[in-house]
Amino acid sequence: MSLERVDVIIVGAGPAGVAAGLTLAQAGLEVVILERGGYPGSKNVMGGILYRQPTEELVPGFWREAPLERAIIEQRYVVLTEDSAIGLSYRTQAFAQEPYNAFSVMRAEWDRWFAQQAEAAGAFIATGMTVEDLVWRDGAIAGVKAGEAGDELYADVVVLADGANSLLAQKAGLHREWHPSEQALVAKELIRLSEEVINERFNVPPGLGVAMEVFGQSTAGLLGYGFIYTNRETLSVGTGALLSDLIESGLNVSDMLDQFKRHPAIAPLLEGGELVEYSAHLIPEGGWHAMPTLFTDGAVVVGDAAGFVNPISREGSNFAMISGKLAAEAIIEAKQSGDFSAASLSRYQELLEESFILQDLYTIRDVTPFVHQRPYLLHDVPAALAAALRDYLTVDGTPKAVKYGKIARRLQAAFPLGRTLRDLLAGARMLR
């Protein structure tokens, strides 16, 4: 393989770029993946949940050999007020056996292993390579400028998989700079506890785990959520909110994470743990309305660079991998015809429209503004529900008729009839 010219150059060795490289290499194309980090995964940050089904489309039976932490058998949703927690939990043994549903992972280990699968298929991965610019010929993207010397590498197609702040996609004219309201800033810590302590505190057998999403006071009432994911001998703990809300409120995401960890419902889960890693990361959350143009003459955009994240259902890595796979399939068709124009590469958009990715992004297109315009959903409503539950569970000699009346008045104040009906109608219209 000549590194001066190949069939495809991929910028970024995250899940999207590696998935594209793996698919292309399996089809016999010459592929180079350029990664600015010292190794794939060295600069990647993710909460830590990997879904089995979309991953298996790329590497069948991967769970038998990949570096996974725990199979997730329980999902907990929790809403915090200042001193209370209201929760909903689902646990099933169906997720505790092959083929499983989801896993907690460590990105540095997983990304490196996933990249090795692409290399085994024939892709070449060059690390420590920063791509500074694109190479143009006759109005089409024809390669990249990489490394300190700005060496030019050429290809029929360039796959832009360079993450949430894709400067290359902007240079290609495919999308504008994202607004702070279209990005979330997440802080994450890795906290070490023994496997036995984690098993006991989360009530799970060895090798099985829990995922928690925590709303309300976990983000000081801002739109976003905190999370705790059980790894084998660590916990992934984090919280994040829209960058625009953090700027407006003056809150620091690191301080917000510390406050989350001190909450009386959270602190006992973390007690005695040792901090072993801290990271922060921007996540594109503009979704459907902020989605860039996904193809042009000689290039396509995948993964976070395309804004492919579903924050409602905690999906990012699977969007990234499947978008990389679909981009590769479009490029393979273009290679067969010898046509790498935007018209030819628009096949990528068609494949995305047929997949769950664009369909899901369209479904949730207005969820974030819907909740953002109704801050009482994260403030007044949780506080009223917590107070109502406290009244109901307190035995203090108050006659039940009096107590139930007090609870009803609390709930009526939190759910005024006119506003609640308007919200229900708006919610129904939003999800059509």
N, C-alpha and C positions, 0 to 999 in steps of 0.2 A: 504493500500500500504506500503510495506517495502522499506525504502530508501536505504537499503543495496544492494538490487537487484531489478531491474525493467526491463521491456522489452526494453526501449530505454532511453538513457541519451542524452539530447541536451545541448550543451555548447553555451550559448548566447541567450538572449531574445529579439533580434532584429526582424525585419520582417521575415527573413528566418527561424530562430529558432522557433518563435511562430507559423508561418504557418505550419511547420512540426509538432509541438506539437499539434496544433488544429486538424489537419488531422488524426494523430495517435490516439489521444484520442477519436475522433468521431468513430473510428473503434474499440474501446474497448481495446486498448493497454495501459499498464501502462507506463506513461511517466513522467520523471522529467526534468525540464528545469533549468539549473544552470546559474544564472546571477550575474556578479561581482558587478554591480551597486546596489544602494540602492533600486531601483525599475526599472522595464522595461522602457527604454527610457532615463534614467538619464544620460547615457554616450553616447547616440547616436546623431549623427549630420547628417542632410540632408538639402539640399536646401529648400525643403518644398513642393514638388508637388507629389500628390498621384493620380494614375490613377484608374478610377472606374471599368473598365471591369475585369482586373486581380484580383482586390481586392474582387469583387463580387463573384468570383469563390470560395472564402473561406468563406465569410460572405454575403449571399444574402441580398440585400436591406440595406447594412450597412449605407448608407448615411442618412438614416432617423433617426439614433440615435447616430452615431459616433461623436466625437468632431472634426468637420471639421471647417475650417476658411471661405473660399470662394470657390464657384464654378468658375473655370477659363473659361471665355468666350472669352478672347482675348490673342493672342500670338504676341509679338513684337520681331523682330530681328533687332538689331542696330549695326552698325560698327562705331567706333569712330576714328577720327584723333585727333590731339592735340586740335583743336578748332572747330571741326565740327562733325556732326552726320548724318549718312545715314541710313534710316530705312525702314523696310517692316513690315506691320501689317496685321493680319487676325483676324476678329471678326465675330462671328456668334451667333444668338439667339438659334440655335440648341443645343449649349452647356449651355444654360441658363435655361434649363428645364429638368425634370427627363427623362431618368436616369442619365443625365450629362455625362461629359467626364473625367474631372480631378478636383482636389481640392487642394488648399493650406492647409497645416496642420502644427501643432506644434508637433514635434516628441515626446516630453515628454508626451503630453496628448494623442496623437494617440497611441503610443506604449503601454501605460498603459491600454488603453481601449481594444486594440487588444489582449493583454495578458489576460485580464479578460474573453474574449471569449474562449480562450484556457482553462482557469481554469474552466469555467462553463461547458466545455465539459469533464472535468475530469483530465486535465493535472495538475501536481503539479509544482509550480514555487518557487524555493529557491533563494532569493536575497542575496547580500553580500557574494557570494560564488565564489571565484577565483579558477579556475582549473589550477593546476600547471603542471600536467603530465598525461600521459595515463597509463593504466594498461594493461599488455600483458600476454597472456596465450597461450602457444604452438604456438607462432608466430602470433597470432591474437590479435586485440584490444578487450579487455574484460571489460573495464570500465575506470574510471578516478580517479585521486587523487585530492581532493578538500579541501578547507578550510585551516586554519593555521596549523592544526594538520596533514594535508595530508591524511585525511580519504579516504579509498578506497570505491568507489561505483561501482557496477557491473551492466552490461546490456548485452543483446544480440547484440545491435548496439549502437554506439556513433555517433551522428550527430554533426559535427564540424561547428558551426555557429558563430565563435568567431571573425569575422570581418576581415578588410583588412590585418592586420598583424597577420595572424593566425599562432601563434607559434606551436599550436597543430598539424596543418596540416603538418608543417615542421617536427615535432617530429615523425609524422606518416610516414614520407618519401614520402608524396604525392606531395609536391612542394618545390622548392628551395626558398631562400629569394628573393623577388622581387627587381629588379634593379630600381634606381631612375627614369629611363626613362619609367618605367612601372607603376609609381604612380604619382598622382597629389596631390598637397597640396592646400587646399581650406581654406580661412578665411571667416567667416560669422559673420555678426552683425544683431541683432534684434533691430529695431528702432521704438519707439512708436510714433504714430500720432493718432489723433482722427479718428473715422470711417468716420465722415463727410469730413475731410480734404482729406483722402485717396480717398473717392468717387469722390470728386471734381477734384483732381489732375490727377486721372487716368480715369475720365469720365465713371464711372460705377455706377449702382444702388446698394443699400445695398445688401450684401450677394453675390455679383458677383465681379470677380476680373480679374487681368491681370498678365501674366507671361512675363518677359523680359529676353532675352539672349543678351549679349552685348559683341562684339568682338573688336579686334584691340587695341586701346589705353586703354581699360579697364584692360588689363594685360600688359601694357607697351610694346605691340607688341609681347609678347610671346604667344606660342600656348596654348590656354585656353580660358576662357570667364568669364565675370562678369554676375551677375544676380540680378534682383529685382522681388520679388514675393509679391503680396498684400495679407496680412492677414486681419482679421477683424479690429484690432486696432493697428497693427504693420506692418512693412515691413521687409522681409527677404532680406538682401543685402549682396552680397558676390562676391568674385573673386578668381580665382585659376589658376595654371599653372603646367606643368610637373615639378616634383621635380628636375629632372636633369637640366632643363633650369634655374630654380631658383638658383641652386647651381652654375652653370656656370656663370650666369649673376651677381651674388651677390645680387640680389634683395630680399627684405624681403616681404613676402606675406601680412603682416599687413600694411606695407608702401604702397604696391601696391593697397590695398583696400582703404586706405585713399586718394590716388591719384585718384582712380576711383570715389569716392564720391565727390571730388572737381571739376570734369569735368563740364564745363558750361551746358552740356546737361543733367547732372544727378543731380547736386546740387539742382536745384529748386524742384525736386521731394522729396528731403529729408529735405528741409529747416524747421527748427523748431523742428525736431524730437529729441527724447530722447533715447540715447543708453541704452538698458536694458540687453543686453547679447552679449558676444563675444565668439566665439568658432573657433577651427581649426581642420581639419580632413584630413587624408590621404585617397584617393580614388584609388582603383586599376584600372588602365587603360591599362594594358598590353593586355587585350582582348584575342582573339583567340590564338595568338602566345605564350602567357604566361600562358594559362590555365593549372592548375595542373591536375594530376590524380585525378579523382573525387570519387574513391571508393577503398577500400581495405578490407581485411578480418576484418569484424566487425565495419566498419566505412564508412561514406560518408561525403562529403564537400559541403556546400551550401552557397548561397549569396555572400557577399563580400569576404569571405574566399576562394571562388572558382574564384574570379575575374569577377563575373557576373555583369558587368556594361556596358551600352551603352552610352558613353558621347555625341555621336552625337545627339541623340534624347532625352537626359536627362532622361534616364531610369536606375534605380537602384533598387528602392523599389519593383517595380513589378517583376523584374528579381529575386529578393531575395525571395519574397513570393511564386512565382510559382516554383522556384527551391526547396524550402522547401516542398511544396505540393507534387511535383514529387518524391522527396527523400522519403517522407512518404509513398507514394503509392508503391514504390519499397520495402520498409521495410515491409509493410503489406503483400506483396506477399511472401517475404522471411520468415515471421513468419508462414504463412500458410504451407510452405514446411519444416520449421524447419532448413533451410540452410541459414547461414549468412556469407558465404564465399564471396570472391571477385567475383567469378563467378556468384553467385546469385545476389549480389548487383549491378552487372553491368547492371541490368535492369534499374537502375537510369539513366545511360548514354543513354540507348535506348530511354527512355521517354524524356530526354532532346533533343535528336536529332529529335524527332517527334514534339517537341514544337517550339515556335518562338525563344527561348533563343539561342540555338546553331546556328540556321539558321541565326539569326540577327548578332550574333558575327562573323560568317564567312563572311557575306556580308560586314561588315565594317572593316574587319581584317587589311587592309592596309591604311585606311583613315588617321590615325594619322601620320604614317611615310610619307605619300604623302604630307601632308600639312607642316610637320616639315622640309622636304627637300626643301620647296619652301617658305622661309620667306617673299619674296616679296608679297605673297598673303595677309599678315597681315600688311605690311608696305607700299610699293610703290603703290599697286593697290588701296587701300582705299584713299590714299593721292591724287592720280591722279583723281579718281572719284569725290572726294570732290571738287578739283580744277575745274574740268570740269563743275560740277553743279553750282559752284559759278560763273564761267564765263558766263554760259548760263542764269543765273537768274539776273545778274547785267546789269542794263540799264545805259549806260555811253556814248551814242552817237557813239559807235563803230559800223560801218556797219556790218550787220549780216553775210555777206560773209566772212569778216575778222575774226569775232568772231568764226564762225563755223570752219574755217580753223585752228585757234588756238586750239580749242577743239579737233579737229581730230588729231593734232600733239601730244597733251597731251596723248590721248588714244593710239595712235600708239606707243608712248614711253613706256607706261605701259603694252601694250599687243603686244610685237614684234611678228611678224607672225610665225617665226620658233619656238620660245619657246612656244607660245600659242598652236600651232598644236601638239607639243610634249606633252604638259600638257593634252590636250584633249584626245589624244591617250592613255596616261598613266592612265588617269582617267577612261576611258572606260574599259581598261584592269583590273583596280583595282576592279571595281564593278561587274565583270563577275562572 
